[in-house]
Amino acid sequence: MAKTVYNTATSIDGYIADPDNSLEWLFAVPGGEPEESDATGEAEDSPLDEFGQFLAGVGAICMGSTTYEWILDYEKAVEHPEKWVYEPPTWVFTSRDLPAVPGADIRFVSGDVAPVHAEMVATAGDRDRWIVGGGELVGQFFDAGLLDEVRLSLAPVSLGGGAPLLPRRILAERLELTETKSVGQFACLTYRVK
C-alpha cells in the first residue's frame, strides 16, 4: 500500500541541515558514497543505495522552498537541468516566485497541505509520496494526519544547530518503531506514524 513518507538523513543531535542550510556535512560521512568499496573491492552498503531503492518507488515528491533552493544552488539545476534527478512530479511549497528547472514537472504551491496531498495521492497512484522537508513542512503533514511513515538515516555527526528534524512535540504513542539496521556509518530507523 502506498504511503506518505518523510525520508531524510539527520545528525545525531537532530538536524537535517546545518545553520547555513547546507547538507555538505552529510556528504563527508564515510560510506556515504555508493562508489566506495571495501578491502575486497566490493561496494559497501550505502545509504545512497538504500535511498535509490526508495526513490524508485516514489510517484510524487513535496518539499519546502529552502530545500528546493538549496538543491538549485548546489546542483546548479536551472543552468544544468540534467542534474535535477527527480523524475516524479514535485510540489514546492513557497510564498515567493522561484525559478523552475527547465523540463522538470515542478508545481509551486502555498497554503494548506491537504489539497496538495490529495493531488499527490492521485498522481502517485500505487507509489509512495515523499515529503523531502524541511521539518516544518513535514510537521504540517503530521498535524493534518497525512504522514504515514518516518525513515531516518542517522549520521555520526553532531551539528550543534541548524534546521531541526521535525519541530513538533510528538510522543511515543504516535510512533511505532518498525525497522532498524546499520548501513555503512548510518543507523537507519523506520517509524510508523499511528
N, C-alpha and C positions, 0 to 999 in steps of 0.2 A: 504494500500500500504506500502511495506517495506521501511524503512528509514535508513539512516546512522546517528547515534545519538551519541552525546557527553553527557553522563550522569555521573555526578560527584557531590560529596559534596565539598563545598567551605566554607572558613571562610568569615566573613562579610567584611574583608579587601582584599578579592580576591586571596587567596592562597589555593592550593589543597593539599599541603604538607608543613610541617614546614622546617626551614633551614637545618635540618638533614635528609630531605626527608622522614620523618615519618608521619604516619596517626594516631598515638596513641591519639593525641588531639581530633580526631573525635570520637573515641570510648568512651571518657569520657563525652560526651554530654548527659545529662539526657533525657530519652525517646528514646535513640538510639539503645536499645536492644529489639528485638521482644518479649522476655520472660517477660519484665517488665509489671506489672499490675497496674491498678489504684485502688482507695479505694474500688471499688465494686468487685474487683477480676477479672475484665475483662481486657483483653490485651488492652493497649493504642495503638492508631495509631502510627506506627513506620516507619521511612524512610527505615529501613531494610525490612519491609514487602512490601513497595512500590517497593523497589529495586528487591525483589524476583519476584514480578509480572512482572517487566520489563525484568528481566533476562530470564524468561520463554518464552518470545517472541523473544529472540535473537538467531540468527543462525550462527553468525560469530563475532569474537572479534579481536581487534587490540590494541596493547599497545607498549609503548616505553620500552627500556631496563631498565631504572631506576625504572619504575613501576613494571616490571617483577621481577627484582632483589629484590625489597622491599617485594613483595609477597613471593618469595622463602625464604627470610630470616625470615620474620615474621611467616610464616606458617611452615617453615622447610619442604617445599613441595618435595624437592628432596629425603630427607630421609623418608618422610611420604607422598607418592603420593596421599593417600586418602584425604589429606587436600586441594588438588587442586580441587576447587569446580566448575570450568568452564568446562562444557561438550562440548560446541561448539568449532570447530576448532579455534585456536588462533594464530594470526600472531604477532611476536615480532620484531620490528624494532631495529636493533643493528649493530654496526660495530665491535663487538668483539665476541669471542666464549663464549657462555653461556651454562650452563648445562640445559638439558631438564628434565622435570618432567616425570618419568617413566610412560608409558601408556597413557599420555596426547597427544592430537593432537596439537602439537606446531610447528609452522613453522617460522624459523628465516629468516628475510629478511632485505634488506637495499635498499637505493636509493629512487626513485620516488614512491609516494603513489598511483598513478593512476593504475598501473597494479595490485598492491595488492588489491586495492578497487574492481577492476573487478573480481578478484578471489573470494573475499568475497561475492560479489553480486551473483556470480554463485553458490557458496557453500550454502549461506543462503537461497536462493530461496525466498519464500514469508515472511521470518522472517527478523527482523531488524539486522543491523550491528552496533555493539557497539564499539566506539572509547573510550577506557578507559582513556588514557592520556599517557604522560603528555601533558601540554598545547601547547608546541611547535609542537608536532606531530599532535594534533588536528588542529592547525593553518595551517599546510601543507595541510590537507584535505580541510579546508576552502579555502585556496588560490587556490586550484585546482578545486573549485566549486563542491566538493563531500560531503559536510556536509549539512544535511537536517534539523537537529534539535539540540538544546542545552537544556538539562534538568539540572537544578541546585537545589541542596538541600543546602540552605544557613544556616550554623550553627551559633549559637550565640557565636562565638569565634573570637577573633582578634589575629592573629599570628605575625604581625609586620614584616614579611618577610618569604621567602621560595619559593616554586615553584609556579609561577603565574598561575592563572586560564586559561588564554588564552592570551599569549603575542603578541597580534596583535592590531592594530588600526581598530576597527570595529564600524562604526557609526550606528545610529538608523535606517537609511533607509535600512539596511541589516538584521535587526532582528525585528520580529513581536511577541509580547507577546501573547501567545495563552491560557495559563492557569496559575493560581496562586492558591495555597492552603497552609494551615498550616498543618503540620504533626508532632505531638509532639512538640519539640522545634525548628523545622526546618521550614523555609519558602521555599516552593517548587515552582520553576518558570520554565515554558517551553516557549522557543522561537523557532519560525520557522525561518530558515535561508532563506532569499529572494535572 
